[in-house]
Amino acid sequence: MSSIPPLPNRRTRGDLTAAWAALQQHFDEQGKNFDARDAFATDANRFETLSQQAPYVFADLSKNRLDTATQALLMDLARQSGVEAHRDAMFAGEKINNAENRAVMHWLLRTAESIENNDSNTPLAGVSIASSAINNIANIKTDLALVHQTLTPMLAYAEQIRADAQITDIVNIGIGGSDLGPLMAVLALDSFATTGKRLHFVSNVDGHELAAVLKNLKAENTLFLVASKTFTTIETMTNALSAKAWFEVNYVDKSNLLTKDKGISRHFAALTTNVAAANAFGISTTFGFWDWVGGRYSLWSAIGLPIAVAIGAQGFRDLLAGASAMDEHFRTAPLESNLPVKLGLLDVWYRNFHGFTSRCVAPYHSALKRLPAYLQQLEMESNGKQVDANGELLPFSTSAVVWGEPGTNGQHAFFQMLHQGTDVVPVEFIAVKNARHNLPGHQQRLLANAVAQAQALMMGKKDDGGHKNFPGNRPSTTILLENLTPASFGALIALYEHRVFVAGSVWGINSFDQWGVELGKVLAVDIEKRMSSGDLSGLDGSTRGLLAKLKA
Ligand code: F6P
């Protein structure tokens, strides 16, 4: 144990704390036999005690295998692992992404324009920061000014596109964080879309995707947004090159004033930290961001341009403001009433003590249909790590598998397994109280189903252990929004970001790198070359066999 070097940023790996051992003992003695039904029977206030209102988001944790004693031990774990110090280091702009020597400041993208150190409403107020970070405050102010200097023209451009009658279709070309966030948000906020424009998202290198979009487009009515933090991602570059080639063939300059770049400057824009590469590609309209914005945390940056085109500049500002309210909650609320902290600690409790391997996300709102896919990247790319921030192999499990589909559809697919399967899978129900449609009866029926599923999972049903027996005590969390608006949606996503931060913090990992995606990228380049050359030497038997079959 003593050979393990201390983690950076005043952190202690969770398993090395006394609280971890106390939690293990608590689990062995009580936690593993905990039954939420018994807990409700003995505690009339359980719902009130284990639910919480945070900005725009209410969460009921009372159907979980959790009680106040467990929560208190989990809070000890958070404190002893240095979650607060780590959080403060993030908000102080310290380089907590140590593997890449970068700060982690996606929260700054949604911070209001002016901050003063002594103002209690600032992101830096009341934060106990290391002396090295004090120097960062000036940098943060500079960065904040840059954020707004970029945001204002980006939103003006979005409004310009919205007002441009000639542009009927916008195609976002990007993958991972440059696709999942904007796509999810555009779908989620569809009822706030005040433009008749069609938004398309092309991510896969599979040409079927781009071809299916292009076949319905007219070049002169189309705007391509090439979204890539690095502007090197192979899928995005392949799609962008094909889109450009298609555009050059199909573009007819109706004004007969053929511009030097044949319309590229008007019909292509790039959203990237690598403006030089975008320029070299031939795109002159660019909106930048910075290396301290991780790809999966980038929907708040220029990567959010499609969202701003869909819901307008004010809608985008509302989205940022909602997220910022959640940032403030995470930054300032005591751990005991801090929702991202509670949810992140619940994830640790389930993963490391109960041994649950996955979590199901079931949004009971069809507009949130891409939330599970977005969360897969956010959670599994952030916390799917086997080493701590120092590169030491971890002796415990990290990220659960996150998966899900909207309700009620999931009820007619995988809910059978959730109710009666051999594995316990915690479920997260996400419901929105008020609908934005006028169809009678639907909303009540939808919400009734969400509540009933959570009830059925917990209560179960005795039937002599036969086919109709439901064991019950299957944990779930219900997350409730009053309305799905840009602001509440922003708060919800920020809640998830911070929850992932908390779990990663306890696990002692760097949640902000993603080396695990590199090996496959490198090998794909080698395999592609071998497909051309036919050289199969030195390959394992299966890879060789598959390549031979693909060639035949
Ligand atoms: O899949 C790895 C990854 O680096 C993600 O983290 C990122 O969101 C995605 O690729 C796209 O990267 P970029 O925005 O640089 O094209």
Boltz pocket constraint, residues with backbone or C-beta under 6 A from the ligand:
constraints:
  - pocket:
      binder: B
      contacts: [[A, 175], [A, 176], [A, 177], [A, 178], [A, 227], [A, 228], [A, 229], [A, 230], [A, 231], [A, 232], [A, 233], [A, 236], [A, 295], [A, 296], [A, 381], [A, 514], [A, 517]]
      max_distance: 6.0
